[in-house]
Each structure stands twice: as structure tokens, then as C-alpha cells.
Amino acid sequence: MHSLNQIISELKKFNSPNSEFYPALNKGKIDELEKKLKYKLPLDFRKFLLISNGAIINCHELYGIHDDKPFEDLFGNYIFEKDEVENPIREHLLPIYPDGMGNHQCLDLRSLSPDGEICNVIFWQHDHFYSEYEQPDIDAISFTQFLENILNNMSEHYYYDGSPK
């Protein structure tokens, strides 16, 4: 497994529209988000936001904190997916990466490790009505592993210039 910095460095080698990273965010904005969510973010995701406040990765938006762009904003998407859709996500799930079909990879903030470093990334299927006891599928045990999975997929299917292999 690679470090978060190594993964981001590799992802940045892919040309737009496959990959584009945004300017870093300040810690205060992340703290404000945690207060609004009433959950702590895993340290690996916090570190990502301090490096890049969201990104386009593999042609999909990885949400950041964008008060002026509600459809790219972590909290805006959280409120929308929790309160305004037919099959709302659970309160402890933070949508971070849409698949373009209404589904999202989400941070399962309730699964935060005791050291606060990581939490599971799950796949929330918008048209599957989960029972009270049914858990969505776990895609990765951490945000870092989630990004590494995307990197591995991109490396398998694309050259750095964005053309397919």
C-alpha cells in the first residue's frame, strides 16, 4: 500500500479530464464541517483536503468544501442525499464520490478507527432500500485505500495523457 502523498502524486500525472486537483483547504474549514456534521473526519481524508480541496478523479468529482458550489460541496451533498431524496443515506454516511448514476462512495463516519486515522468507504446504492440491519458494501477500509483502488483502475485503463490503453 502506498502513502496518501504517493497516491496523489501518481493521480496528478493523469491529464484532465481524468484528473484535476484543486487548491488546498485550511484546517478551520475542515473543523467547521465536522461541527456541522457532528462527526469527526478520518485523518487521512482531512490530510487530503489540506492537500487538495476536492478533485476530479477518473472523470468524477471528489467533493471538497465549496460553500459557493453546492453540488461540489461535501455538506451540501450530505444534506441533499440525507434529506431530499427518495432513498436517503444514513446520518453517519458522508457522500464523497458519485458514480454519475445516483450512487455514492461514502465515508462511514461511524466506523472511525480508535486512533481517528481511518474509516470505511462504503458504496451507497441509491435505488436499493437497505433494511434497518443491512449494511452497504465496504469498498475500502480507508480513504487512502479507496484512492489507491481508483489509481490502480486508472493505471490499468489509461495512459497518463488520458487516452485509453
C-alpha positions as protocol buffer text, in pm:
chain_id: "A"
residue {
  index: 1
  type: MET
  ca { x: 0 y: 0 z: 0 }
}
residue {
  index: 2
  type: HIS
  ca { x: 125 y: 345 z: -92 }
}
residue {
  index: 3
  type: SER
  ca { x: 109 y: 658 z: 120 }
}
residue {
  index: 4
  type: LEU
  ca { x: -160 y: 918 z: 53 }
}
residue {
  index: 5
  type: ASN
  ca { x: 103 y: 1158 z: -82 }
}
residue {
  index: 6
  type: GLN
  ca { x: 239 y: 893 z: -323 }
}
residue {
  index: 7
  type: ILE
  ca { x: -110 y: 811 z: -450 }
}
residue {
  index: 8
  type: ILE
  ca { x: -198 y: 1177 z: -507 }
}
residue {
  index: 9
  type: SER
  ca { x: 135 y: 1232 z: -683 }
}
residue {
  index: 10
  type: GLU
  ca { x: 59 y: 942 z: -920 }
}
residue {
  index: 11
  type: LEU
  ca { x: -301 y: 1057 z: -979 }
}
residue {
  index: 12
  type: LYS
  ca { x: -177 y: 1406 z: -1067 }
}
residue {
  index: 13
  type: LYS
  ca { x: 20 y: 1256 z: -1358 }
}
residue {
  index: 14
  type: PHE
  ca { x: -306 y: 1182 z: -1540 }
}
residue {
  index: 15
  type: ASN
  ca { x: -414 y: 1469 z: -1763 }
}
residue {
  index: 16
  type: SER
  ca { x: -753 y: 1636 z: -1736 }
}
residue {
  index: 17
  type: PRO
  ca { x: -1037 y: 1537 z: -1769 }
}
residue {
  index: 18
  type: ASN
  ca { x: -918 y: 1219 z: -1598 }
}
residue {
  index: 19
  type: SER
  ca { x: -752 y: 1404 z: -1313 }
}
residue {
  index: 20
  type: GLU
  ca { x: -758 y: 1759 z: -1176 }
}
residue {
  index: 21
  type: PHE
  ca { x: -675 y: 1868 z: -823 }
}
residue {
  index: 22
  type: TYR
  ca { x: -792 y: 2185 z: -651 }
}
residue {
  index: 23
  type: PRO
  ca { x: -609 y: 2428 z: -421 }
}
residue {
  index: 24
  type: ALA
  ca { x: -556 y: 2321 z: -60 }
}
residue {
  index: 25
  type: LEU
  ca { x: -803 y: 2399 z: 214 }
}
residue {
  index: 26
  type: ASN
  ca { x: -733 y: 2547 z: 557 }
}
residue {
  index: 27
  type: LYS
  ca { x: -787 y: 2350 z: 878 }
}
residue {
  index: 28
  type: GLY
  ca { x: -1056 y: 2590 z: 1003 }
}
residue {
  index: 29
  type: LYS
  ca { x: -1290 y: 2499 z: 716 }
}
residue {
  index: 30
  type: ILE
  ca { x: -1249 y: 2129 z: 796 }
}
residue {
  index: 31
  type: ASP
  ca { x: -1322 y: 2194 z: 1164 }
}
residue {
  index: 32
  type: GLU
  ca { x: -1640 y: 2385 z: 1064 }
}
residue {
  index: 33
  type: LEU
  ca { x: -1754 y: 2091 z: 852 }
}
residue {
  index: 34
  type: GLU
  ca { x: -1703 y: 1849 z: 1141 }
}
residue {
  index: 35
  type: LYS
  ca { x: -1916 y: 2070 z: 1366 }
}
residue {
  index: 36
  type: LYS
  ca { x: -2196 y: 2079 z: 1109 }
}
residue {
  index: 37
  type: LEU
  ca { x: -2177 y: 1701 z: 1058 }
}
residue {
  index: 38
  type: LYS
  ca { x: -2141 y: 1626 z: 1432 }
}
residue {
  index: 39
  type: TYR
  ca { x: -1882 y: 1365 z: 1333 }
}
residue {
  index: 40
  type: LYS
  ca { x: -1503 y: 1366 z: 1312 }
}
residue {
  index: 41
  type: LEU
  ca { x: -1350 y: 1306 z: 971 }
}
residue {
  index: 42
  type: PRO
  ca { x: -1076 y: 1043 z: 940 }
}
residue {
  index: 43
  type: LEU
  ca { x: -727 y: 1190 z: 946 }
}
residue {
  index: 44
  type: ASP
  ca { x: -641 y: 1055 z: 600 }
}
residue {
  index: 45
  type: PHE
  ca { x: -938 y: 1243 z: 449 }
}
residue {
  index: 46
  type: ARG
  ca { x: -853 y: 1558 z: 646 }
}
residue {
  index: 47
  type: LYS
  ca { x: -497 y: 1532 z: 512 }
}
residue {
  index: 48
  type: PHE
  ca { x: -632 y: 1501 z: 158 }
}
residue {
  index: 49
  type: LEU
  ca { x: -840 y: 1820 z: 200 }
}
residue {
  index: 50
  type: LEU
  ca { x: -530 y: 2001 z: 328 }
}
residue {
  index: 51
  type: ILE
  ca { x: -351 y: 1895 z: 7 }
}
residue {
  index: 52
  type: SER
  ca { x: -642 y: 1936 z: -235 }
}
residue {
  index: 53
  type: ASN
  ca { x: -992 y: 2064 z: -159 }
}
residue {
  index: 54
  type: GLY
  ca { x: -1160 y: 1801 z: -373 }
}
residue {
  index: 55
  type: ALA
  ca { x: -1062 y: 1689 z: -719 }
}
residue {
  index: 56
  type: ILE
  ca { x: -1178 y: 1538 z: -1041 }
}
residue {
  index: 57
  type: ILE
  ca { x: -1052 y: 1181 z: -1043 }
}
residue {
  index: 58
  type: ASN
  ca { x: -1134 y: 938 z: -1320 }
}
residue {
  index: 59
  type: CYS
  ca { x: -1378 y: 1195 z: -1464 }
}
residue {
  index: 60
  type: HIS
  ca { x: -1586 y: 1212 z: -1142 }
}
residue {
  index: 61
  type: GLU
  ca { x: -1597 y: 1486 z: -880 }
}
residue {
  index: 62
  type: LEU
  ca { x: -1442 y: 1403 z: -544 }
}
residue {
  index: 63
  type: TYR
  ca { x: -1620 y: 1651 z: -321 }
}
residue {
  index: 64
  type: GLY
  ca { x: -1446 y: 1918 z: -119 }
}
residue {
  index: 65
  type: ILE
  ca { x: -1569 y: 2213 z: 86 }
}
residue {
  index: 66
  type: HIS
  ca { x: -1717 y: 2462 z: -160 }
}
residue {
  index: 67
  type: ASP
  ca { x: -1975 y: 2691 z: 0 }
}
residue {
  index: 68
  type: ASP
  ca { x: -2035 y: 2859 z: -336 }
}
residue {
  index: 69
  type: LYS
  ca { x: -2083 y: 2534 z: -535 }
}
residue {
  index: 70
  type: PRO
  ca { x: -2344 y: 2317 z: -358 }
}
residue {
  index: 71
  type: PHE
  ca { x: -2312 y: 2023 z: -599 }
}
residue {
  index: 72
  type: GLU
  ca { x: -1935 y: 2000 z: -537 }
}
residue {
  index: 73
  type: ASP
  ca { x: -1966 y: 2061 z: -162 }
}
residue {
  index: 74
  type: LEU
  ca { x: -1938 y: 1781 z: 95 }
}
residue {
  index: 75
  type: PHE
  ca { x: -2200 y: 1924 z: 331 }
}
residue {
  index: 76
  type: GLY
  ca { x: -2435 y: 2032 z: 51 }
}
residue {
  index: 77
  type: ASN
  ca { x: -2435 y: 1680 z: -93 }
}
residue {
  index: 78
  type: TYR
  ca { x: -2468 y: 1530 z: 254 }
}
residue {
  index: 79
  type: ILE
  ca { x: -2784 y: 1735 z: 325 }
}
residue {
  index: 80
  type: PHE
  ca { x: -2927 y: 1664 z: -20 }
}
residue {
  index: 81
  type: GLU
  ca { x: -2864 y: 1287 z: -2 }
}
residue {
  index: 82
  type: LYS
  ca { x: -2986 y: 1266 z: 359 }
}
residue {
  index: 83
  type: ASP
  ca { x: -3295 y: 1488 z: 342 }
}
residue {
  index: 84
  type: GLU
  ca { x: -3411 y: 1537 z: -16 }
}
residue {
  index: 85
  type: VAL
  ca { x: -3401 y: 1204 z: -200 }
}
residue {
  index: 86
  type: GLU
  ca { x: -3643 y: 911 z: -207 }
}
residue {
  index: 87
  type: ASN
  ca { x: -3392 y: 671 z: -50 }
}
residue {
  index: 88
  type: PRO
  ca { x: -3191 y: 885 z: 193 }
}
residue {
  index: 89
  type: ILE
  ca { x: -2845 y: 790 z: 313 }
}
residue {
  index: 90
  type: ARG
  ca { x: -2791 y: 723 z: 679 }
}
residue {
  index: 91
  type: GLU
  ca { x: -2685 y: 1010 z: 903 }
}
residue {
  index: 92
  type: HIS
  ca { x: -2333 y: 871 z: 961 }
}
residue {
  index: 93
  type: LEU
  ca { x: -2252 y: 841 z: 590 }
}
residue {
  index: 94
  type: LEU
  ca { x: -2079 y: 1128 z: 413 }
}
residue {
  index: 95
  type: PRO
  ca { x: -2102 y: 1113 z: 32 }
}
residue {
  index: 96
  type: ILE
  ca { x: -1762 y: 1187 z: -118 }
}
residue {
  index: 97
  type: TYR
  ca { x: -1759 y: 1046 z: -473 }
}
residue {
  index: 98
  type: PRO
  ca { x: -2059 y: 1000 z: -706 }
}
residue {
  index: 99
  type: ASP
  ca { x: -2062 y: 746 z: -985 }
}
residue {
  index: 100
  type: GLY
  ca { x: -2286 y: 956 z: -1213 }
}
residue {
  index: 101
  type: MET
  ca { x: -2578 y: 715 z: -1173 }
}
residue {
  index: 102
  type: GLY
  ca { x: -2710 y: 844 z: -837 }
}
residue {
  index: 103
  type: ASN
  ca { x: -2487 y: 620 z: -625 }
}
residue {
  index: 104
  type: HIS
  ca { x: -2204 y: 738 z: -399 }
}
residue {
  index: 105
  type: GLN
  ca { x: -1898 y: 617 z: -225 }
}
residue {
  index: 106
  type: CYS
  ca { x: -1935 y: 746 z: 130 }
}
residue {
  index: 107
  type: LEU
  ca { x: -1718 y: 775 z: 438 }
}
residue {
  index: 108
  type: ASP
  ca { x: -1878 y: 564 z: 711 }
}
residue {
  index: 109
  type: LEU
  ca { x: -1802 y: 809 z: 990 }
}
residue {
  index: 110
  type: ARG
  ca { x: -1939 y: 570 z: 1249 }
}
residue {
  index: 111
  type: SER
  ca { x: -1658 y: 327 z: 1167 }
}
residue {
  index: 112
  type: LEU
  ca { x: -1382 y: 575 z: 1257 }
}
residue {
  index: 113
  type: SER
  ca { x: -1084 y: 384 z: 1398 }
}
residue {
  index: 114
  type: PRO
  ca { x: -995 y: 442 z: 1766 }
}
residue {
  index: 115
  type: ASP
  ca { x: -688 y: 645 z: 1661 }
}
residue {
  index: 116
  type: GLY
  ca { x: -905 y: 858 z: 1428 }
}
residue {
  index: 117
  type: GLU
  ca { x: -685 y: 777 z: 1128 }
}
residue {
  index: 118
  type: ILE
  ca { x: -928 y: 589 z: 901 }
}
residue {
  index: 119
  type: CYS
  ca { x: -1286 y: 481 z: 842 }
}
residue {
  index: 120
  type: ASN
  ca { x: -1452 y: 253 z: 589 }
}
residue {
  index: 121
  type: VAL
  ca { x: -1556 y: 378 z: 248 }
}
residue {
  index: 122
  type: ILE
  ca { x: -1886 y: 220 z: 152 }
}
residue {
  index: 123
  type: PHE
  ca { x: -2091 y: 208 z: -167 }
}
residue {
  index: 124
  type: TRP
  ca { x: -2442 y: 354 z: -123 }
}
residue {
  index: 125
  type: GLN
  ca { x: -2670 y: 234 z: -400 }
}
residue {
  index: 126
  type: HIS
  ca { x: -2945 y: 494 z: -437 }
}
residue {
  index: 127
  type: ASP
  ca { x: -3211 y: 251 z: -564 }
}
residue {
  index: 128
  type: HIS
  ca { x: -3151 y: -24 z: -308 }
}
residue {
  index: 129
  type: PHE
  ca { x: -3366 y: 13 z: 1 }
}
residue {
  index: 130
  type: TYR
  ca { x: -3145 y: -119 z: 280 }
}
residue {
  index: 131
  type: SER
  ca { x: -3320 y: -280 z: 575 }
}
residue {
  index: 132
  type: GLU
  ca { x: -3250 y: -148 z: 923 }
}
residue {
  index: 133
  type: TYR
  ca { x: -2991 y: -422 z: 978 }
}
residue {
  index: 134
  type: GLU
  ca { x: -2842 y: -436 z: 627 }
}
residue {
  index: 135
  type: GLN
  ca { x: -2512 y: -261 z: 572 }
}
residue {
  index: 136
  type: PRO
  ca { x: -2395 y: -122 z: 238 }
}
residue {
  index: 137
  type: ASP
  ca { x: -2091 y: -289 z: 80 }
}
residue {
  index: 138
  type: ILE
  ca { x: -1749 y: -180 z: 201 }
}
residue {
  index: 139
  type: ASP
  ca { x: -1532 y: -66 z: -92 }
}
residue {
  index: 140
  type: ALA
  ca { x: -1221 y: 17 z: 111 }
}
residue {
  index: 141
  type: ILE
  ca { x: -1108 y: 16 z: 472 }
}
residue {
  index: 142
  type: SER
  ca { x: -978 y: 372 z: 440 }
}
residue {
  index: 143
  type: PHE
  ca { x: -993 y: 678 z: 217 }
}
residue {
  index: 144
  type: THR
  ca { x: -629 y: 616 z: 124 }
}
residue {
  index: 145
  type: GLN
  ca { x: -710 y: 261 z: 9 }
}
residue {
  index: 146
  type: PHE
  ca { x: -1012 y: 397 z: -181 }
}
residue {
  index: 147
  type: LEU
  ca { x: -786 y: 641 z: -373 }
}
residue {
  index: 148
  type: GLU
  ca { x: -531 y: 365 z: -435 }
}
residue {
  index: 149
  type: ASN
  ca { x: -808 y: 147 z: -583 }
}
residue {
  index: 150
  type: ILE
  ca { x: -902 y: 430 z: -819 }
}
residue {
  index: 151
  type: LEU
  ca { x: -535 y: 480 z: -911 }
}
residue {
  index: 152
  type: ASN
  ca { x: -494 y: 110 z: -987 }
}
residue {
  index: 153
  type: ASN
  ca { x: -807 y: 115 z: -1205 }
}
residue {
  index: 154
  type: MET
  ca { x: -692 y: 426 z: -1392 }
}
residue {
  index: 155
  type: SER
  ca { x: -341 y: 285 z: -1442 }
}
residue {
  index: 156
  type: GLU
  ca { x: -491 y: -31 z: -1586 }
}
residue {
  index: 157
  type: HIS
  ca { x: -718 y: 150 z: -1833 }
}
residue {
  index: 158
  type: TYR
  ca { x: -548 y: 482 z: -1922 }
}
residue {
  index: 159
  type: TYR
  ca { x: -214 y: 632 z: -2018 }
}
residue {
  index: 160
  type: TYR
  ca { x: -107 y: 948 z: -1837 }
}
residue {
  index: 161
  type: ASP
  ca { x: -222 y: 1159 z: -2133 }
}
residue {
  index: 162
  type: GLY
  ca { x: -578 y: 1031 z: -2070 }
}
residue {
  index: 163
  type: SER
  ca { x: -600 y: 808 z: -2375 }
}
residue {
  index: 164
  type: PRO
  ca { x: -733 y: 456 z: -2323 }
}
residue {
  index: 165
  type: LYS
  ca { x: -493 y: 162 z: -2320 }
}
